[in-house]
Amino acid sequence: MSTHNTEHRSLLDSLIWFCLQKKLAVTLITVAFIAWGVMVAPFDWSLGGFVPRDLVPVDAIPDIGENQQIVFTEWMGRSPQDVEDQISYPLTVSLLGIPGVKTIRSYSMFGFSTIYVIFKEDVEFYWSRTRVLEKLNSLPAGMLPPDVKPALGPDATAMGQIFVSL
């Protein structure tokens, strides 16, 4: 006779009781989960041709950021309005001509300009970086103030910037 009253069992008690009483069912469920895990595992296991494989794609470090290149320009001692008028705006207009550009965002601060050139998804990262460098190196003389030299930002994605700022 069982001393365990079925009316007062919690859900966890019922689950444990089922697992103890139905060992074959628990074993079959466990084997099914292991087989399913082997079928979708993202490893190149040679299982012969008899096990269908549907690998789950894995990206160890997902790139959630946009394909962007950053252009920094320093012009010390100037107001944000001067930096905007003489550096950010002319550079932004010039960089818009690069193929594959989706949008450009610029920020002008005291003595400093930052321009984010954001490319379409299908544009390769290093190709876009090369195009921005080419455009910066071929700027017409006199477009920017004499002692101003724009520079391409670090070779990193937006996700890397988040990690660095933390």
Sequence and secondary structure as in RCSB ss.txt:
>XXXX:A:sequence
MSTHNTEHRSLLDSLIWFCLQKKLAVTLITVAFIAWGVMVAPFDWSLGGFVPRDLVPVDAIPDIGENQQIVFTEW
MGRSPQDVEDQISYPLTVSLLGIPGVKTIRSYSMFGFSTIYVIFKEDVEFYWSRTRVLEKLNSLPAGMLPPDVKP
ALGPDATAMGQIFVSL
>XXXX:A:secstr
   S GGG  HHHHHHHHHHH HHHHHHHHHHHHHHHHHH SS     SSS        SS   S  EEEEEEE 
TT  HHHHIIIIIHHHHHHHTTSTTEEEEEEEEETTEEEEEEEE TTS HHHHHHHHHHHHHT  TTSS TT   
EE  S  HHHHHHHH 
